[in-house]
Amino acid sequence: MAHLLGIGETLVGYDRWAASYDHEPNPLIAATSWVLQSAPLGCADCDVVELGCGTGRNVVRVIGEGARSYTGVDGSGGMLTIATHRFYDPRVTFQKADLLLPWTAPRQYDFGLVCLVLEHLSTLDVLAETLARAVKPGGRIRLVDLHPERVAAGSFAHFHDGQTEVQFASVAHPVASICEALEGAGFDVVRRDWLASDPMISAVPGIQKHRGLKAVLDIKATRRGRMARGSSGY
Ligand SMILES: C[S@@+](CC[C@H](N)C(=O)[O-])C[C@H]1O[C@@H](n2cnc3c(N)ncnc32)[C@H](O)[C@@H]1O
């Protein structure tokens, strides 16, 4: 049995997914992990903010790369409850905010991360402006997501709740629109499409059905201003 959530029910859906999010195998989530393993964030010595942090799945990676601090922001109380009970580390904090509304960070960060969130947002301009306020001039951001071509072809976030497959309503933002929103907010953008290639499939066998297709969109961007730490090119 399937249950389709409306776009306005996204956060309620994540409240429901929270308890199993880190345990239910999901090839598209695993594919983003593989991408971040293959092309690390490069956030050593950075104060990092992740928008749409969920259960804090990326905390270990960010802190493991040597970040000075990690702030996770999410709109789902259920996901944040898991996250806050998972980490007892003074470098790691979480905040609740709806990313469809302008969010002003209490401080500015060196690095912003957005992973697997774009399909849930009906518009990207607010997110891009939030990133521009949250990241210092010269600071960098990384967006890693299910490729919009897969969303347009019918892939979407989903999970199982007992016998029910719960499916999220998803928005396929064209890649050009994502880049334009970031550029309009003051970022210089470098984009890469990751195909479901042999190395990705051997690490994530469940991605096999997308073989040869664009599976993950990966954007690196630098906020215009003074020089950033590290490099933004591929
Ligand atoms: C697929 S999860 C990704 C979580 C994490 N970034 C990861 O890589 O595992 C998407 C997250 O985006 C959050 N999200 C979706 N729409 C949101 C909104 N309007 N405001 C805040 N968070 C939102 C959800 O609550 C969920 O935690």
The ligand as an SDF file (V2000), in Angstrom:
LIG
                    3D

 27 29  0  0  0  0  0  0  0  0999 V2000
   16.3690   13.4390    2.9390 C   0  0  0  0  0  0  0  0  0  0  0  0
   16.5360   14.3370    4.4130 S   0  0  0  0  0  0  0  0  0  0  0  0
   18.2540   14.7900    4.3510 C   0  0  0  0  0  0  0  0  0  0  0  0
   18.8510   14.9130    5.7190 C   0  0  0  0  0  0  0  0  0  0  0  0
   20.3750   15.0710    5.6920 C   0  0  0  0  0  0  0  0  0  0  0  0
   20.7620   16.2710    4.9920 N   0  0  0  0  0  0  0  0  0  0  0  0
   21.0340   13.8510    5.0810 C   0  0  0  0  0  0  0  0  0  0  0  0
   21.8400   14.0050    4.1550 O   0  0  0  0  0  0  0  0  0  0  0  0
   20.7660   12.7490    5.5720 O   0  0  0  0  0  0  0  0  0  0  0  0
   15.7440   15.9010    4.0390 C   0  0  0  0  0  0  0  0  0  0  0  0
   15.6630   16.8150    5.2450 C   0  0  0  0  0  0  0  0  0  0  0  0
   15.1870   18.0960    4.8160 O   0  0  0  0  0  0  0  0  0  0  0  0
   14.3030   18.5900    5.7880 C   0  0  0  0  0  0  0  0  0  0  0  0
   13.3850   19.5470    5.1890 N   0  0  0  0  0  0  0  0  0  0  0  0
   12.5780   19.3520    4.1210 C   0  0  0  0  0  0  0  0  0  0  0  0
   11.8600   20.4630    3.8950 N   0  0  0  0  0  0  0  0  0  0  0  0
   12.2150   21.3600    4.8380 C   0  0  0  0  0  0  0  0  0  0  0  0
   11.8160   22.6850    5.1330 C   0  0  0  0  0  0  0  0  0  0  0  0
   10.8710   23.3410    4.4410 N   0  0  0  0  0  0  0  0  0  0  0  0
   12.3990   23.3060    6.1930 N   0  0  0  0  0  0  0  0  0  0  0  0
   13.3350   22.6770    6.9420 C   0  0  0  0  0  0  0  0  0  0  0  0
   13.7530   21.4190    6.7040 N   0  0  0  0  0  0  0  0  0  0  0  0
   13.1940   20.7760    5.6660 C   0  0  0  0  0  0  0  0  0  0  0  0
   13.5840   17.3720    6.2990 C   0  0  0  0  0  0  0  0  0  0  0  0
   12.9910   17.5680    7.5700 O   0  0  0  0  0  0  0  0  0  0  0  0
   14.6870   16.3280    6.3090 C   0  0  0  0  0  0  0  0  0  0  0  0
   15.3160   16.2410    7.5420 O   0  0  0  0  0  0  0  0  0  0  0  0
  1  2  1  0
  2  3  1  0
  2 10  1  0
  3  4  1  0
  4  5  1  0
  5  6  1  0
  5  7  1  0
  7  8  2  0
  7  9  1  0
 10 11  1  0
 11 12  1  0
 11 26  1  0
 12 13  1  0
 13 14  1  0
 13 24  1  0
 14 15  1  0
 14 23  1  0
 15 16  2  0
 16 17  1  0
 17 18  1  0
 17 23  2  0
 18 19  1  0
 18 20  2  0
 20 21  1  0
 21 22  2  0
 22 23  1  0
 24 25  1  0
 24 26  1  0
 26 27  1  0
M  CHG  2   2   1   9  -1
M  END
$$$$
